[in-house]
Amino acid sequence: MARYHGPKARINRRLGALIYENAGAAKATERRDSPPGMHTRPRRPTDWGRALNEKQKIKHYYGLGERQLRRFFAKASRMKGNTAEQLLSLCEMRIDNVLRRAGMAKTRPQARQGVAHGHFLVNGVKCDRPSYLLRPGDIVSVRPKEHLQNFYRGLVAENSSESADWISVDAETLSVTMNGVPGAGDASLPVDGNTVVEFLSR
């Protein structure tokens, strides 16, 4: 899947949210919170434009490509309950997102890189797919290599984990346990999921 490698502050400013959390993008967003580019006057967005922005938030925040997002949407559509809530729940259960929320990475791209390099085990088996969907009961742990253990122990001590009832973090063993499925209010991204579902349904 192709990933975005361009200026991250531009995406934050364009979408009006802290999508990319690295220090440079955050500082640039604070300095200039207006959309990028030259403007003579603010333009009122159309309904289609607002829906597109909401979809782009999900893609950039969770590191999804268009095809992957549509696969998640198709899967969420087949599940019981509200499709928007199920879509966000699937995004939250990605292993790279869970590691970020557990404090084992400063940003989601960093968590993605760690998984892709094979730094983590899921139930004792190496996992190198950042898009891997965890299930309740799964345990993610750092591989038993001294340099990896020291690196992630430092990250956990430096980063506070984002509050989430559906995961628990053991800083001693450097493991994250999936306690349950994230619910409607557990998504860490402020996005209008219903608008995204309507957009993808067209």
C-alpha positions as CSV (number, residue, x, y, z in Angstrom):
1,M,0.0,0.0,0.0
2,A,1.3,3.4,-0.9
3,R,1.8,5.7,2.1
4,Y,1.9,9.5,2.2
5,H,5.4,10.8,2.4
6,G,4.8,14.5,1.8
7,P,4.7,17.5,4.2
8,K,2.6,16.3,7.2
9,A,1.8,19.8,8.5
10,R,0.0,20.6,5.2
11,I,-2.4,17.7,5.9
12,N,-3.0,18.8,9.4
13,R,-3.8,22.3,8.2
14,R,-5.9,21.2,5.3
15,L,-8.0,18.8,7.4
16,G,-8.1,21.1,10.4
17,A,-7.0,18.4,12.9
18,L,-3.9,17.0,14.5
19,I,-3.7,14.0,12.1
20,Y,0.1,13.6,12.2
21,E,1.5,13.9,15.7
22,N,5.2,14.3,15.0
23,A,6.7,17.5,16.6
24,G,7.5,19.4,13.4
25,A,4.0,18.9,12.0
26,A,2.3,19.8,15.4
27,K,4.4,23.0,15.7
28,A,3.7,24.1,12.2
29,T,0.0,23.5,12.6
30,E,0.0,25.6,15.8
31,R,1.8,28.5,14.1
32,R,-0.5,28.5,11.0
33,D,-3.9,26.9,11.5
34,S,-5.3,28.1,8.2
35,P,-5.5,25.7,5.2
36,P,-2.3,25.7,3.0
37,G,-2.0,27.8,-0.1
38,M,-2.8,31.4,-1.0
39,H,-6.3,32.6,-0.1
40,T,-8.1,35.8,-0.8
41,R,-11.1,34.8,1.3
42,P,-12.3,31.6,3.0
43,R,-14.5,29.5,0.8
44,R,-17.5,27.7,2.1
45,P,-17.0,23.9,1.6
46,T,-19.7,21.9,-0.2
47,D,-21.3,18.8,1.3
48,W,-19.2,16.7,-1.0
49,G,-16.0,18.6,0.1
50,R,-16.8,18.1,3.8
51,A,-17.5,14.4,3.3
52,L,-14.2,14.0,1.4
53,N,-12.3,15.8,4.2
54,E,-13.8,13.4,6.8
55,K,-12.8,10.4,4.6
56,Q,-9.3,11.8,4.2
57,K,-9.0,12.2,8.0
58,I,-9.5,8.4,8.4
59,K,-7.1,7.5,5.6
60,H,-4.2,9.7,6.9
61,Y,-4.8,9.1,10.6
62,Y,-4.8,5.3,10.4
63,G,-2.4,5.0,7.4
64,L,-5.0,3.5,5.0
65,G,-5.0,3.4,1.3
66,E,-8.2,3.9,-0.7
67,R,-8.6,0.2,-1.5
68,Q,-8.0,-0.8,2.1
69,L,-10.5,1.7,3.4
70,R,-13.1,0.4,1.0
71,R,-12.3,-3.2,2.1
72,F,-12.9,-2.1,5.7
73,F,-16.1,-0.4,4.7
74,A,-17.4,-3.5,2.9
75,K,-16.5,-5.6,6.0
76,A,-18.2,-3.1,8.3
77,S,-21.3,-3.1,6.1
78,R,-21.7,-6.8,6.6
79,M,-21.5,-6.6,10.4
80,K,-24.4,-6.0,12.7
81,G,-24.9,-2.6,14.2
82,N,-24.1,0.9,13.0
83,T,-21.7,0.8,9.9
84,A,-19.9,3.9,10.9
85,E,-19.1,2.6,14.4
86,Q,-18.0,-0.7,13.0
87,L,-15.7,1.0,10.5
88,L,-14.0,3.0,13.2
89,S,-13.8,0.0,15.4
90,L,-12.0,-2.0,12.7
91,C,-9.5,0.9,12.2
92,E,-8.9,1.0,16.0
93,M,-8.1,-2.7,16.1
94,R,-5.2,-2.4,13.7
95,I,-2.0,-3.5,15.5
96,D,-0.1,-0.3,14.7
97,N,-3.0,1.8,16.2
98,V,-3.1,-0.4,19.3
99,L,0.6,0.0,19.9
100,R,0.4,3.8,19.5
101,R,-2.4,3.9,22.0
102,A,-0.5,1.7,24.4
103,G,2.4,4.2,24.4
104,M,4.9,2.0,22.5
105,A,5.4,4.5,19.8
106,K,5.3,8.3,19.6
107,T,3.2,8.3,16.3
108,R,1.3,5.8,14.3
109,P,3.9,5.8,11.4
110,Q,6.5,4.9,14.0
111,A,4.3,2.0,15.3
112,R,3.8,0.9,11.7
113,Q,7.5,0.9,11.1
114,G,8.2,-1.2,14.2
115,V,5.6,-3.8,13.2
116,A,6.9,-3.9,9.6
117,H,10.4,-4.5,10.9
118,G,9.2,-7.5,12.9
119,H,9.7,-6.0,16.4
120,F,6.5,-7.5,17.8
121,L,4.9,-10.9,18.5
122,V,1.2,-11.6,18.6
123,N,0.4,-14.5,20.9
124,G,4.1,-15.5,20.6
125,V,4.2,-15.4,16.8
126,K,6.1,-12.7,14.9
127,C,3.8,-10.2,13.1
128,D,5.1,-7.9,10.4
129,R,1.7,-6.7,9.0
130,P,0.8,-3.2,10.4
131,S,-2.8,-3.8,9.1
132,Y,-3.2,-7.0,11.2
133,L,-6.5,-6.8,13.1
134,L,-6.3,-7.9,16.7
135,R,-9.0,-9.8,18.5
136,P,-10.1,-9.9,22.1
137,G,-7.7,-12.0,24.1
138,D,-4.7,-11.3,21.8
139,I,-1.4,-10.4,23.5
140,V,1.2,-8.2,21.7
141,S,4.7,-8.3,23.1
142,V,8.1,-7.0,22.1
143,R,10.5,-9.7,20.7
144,P,13.0,-10.9,23.4
145,K,16.0,-9.1,22.0
146,E,17.9,-6.9,24.4
147,H,18.2,-3.8,22.1
148,L,14.5,-3.9,21.2
149,Q,13.5,-4.4,24.9
150,N,15.6,-1.4,25.9
151,F,14.3,0.8,23.1
152,Y,10.6,0.1,23.8
153,R,11.0,0.3,27.5
154,G,12.3,3.8,27.0
155,L,9.4,4.7,24.8
156,V,6.8,3.4,27.3
157,A,8.5,5.4,30.1
158,E,8.5,8.5,27.9
159,N,5.1,8.3,26.4
160,S,1.9,8.1,28.4
161,S,-0.6,5.6,26.9
162,E,-3.9,7.0,25.6
163,S,-6.8,6.0,27.9
164,A,-8.6,3.0,26.4
165,D,-10.6,0.5,28.5
166,W,-10.4,-2.2,25.8
167,I,-6.6,-2.6,26.1
168,S,-4.2,-3.0,29.0
169,V,-0.5,-2.3,29.1
170,D,2.1,-4.1,31.2
171,A,5.2,-1.9,31.3
172,E,7.2,-4.6,33.0
173,T,6.8,-7.3,30.4
174,L,6.3,-4.8,27.6
175,S,3.0,-6.4,26.5
176,V,-0.4,-5.1,25.5
177,T,-3.5,-7.2,26.0
178,M,-6.6,-6.7,23.9
179,N,-9.4,-6.9,26.5
180,G,-12.4,-6.3,24.2
181,V,-13.7,-4.6,21.1
182,P,-13.6,-0.8,21.0
183,G,-17.1,0.7,21.2
184,A,-18.7,3.8,19.7
185,G,-16.9,6.3,21.9
186,D,-13.5,4.7,21.9
187,A,-12.2,6.0,18.6
188,S,-9.3,8.4,19.2
189,L,-10.0,10.4,15.9
190,P,-12.8,13.1,16.0
191,V,-14.5,12.3,12.8
192,D,-18.1,12.1,11.5
193,G,-18.3,8.4,10.6
194,N,-21.8,8.6,9.3
195,T,-20.7,11.2,6.7
196,V,-17.9,8.9,5.6
197,V,-20.3,6.0,5.2
198,E,-22.6,8.1,3.1
199,F,-19.7,9.1,0.9
200,L,-18.4,5.6,0.5
201,S,-21.9,4.3,-0.3
202,R,-22.2,6.5,-3.4
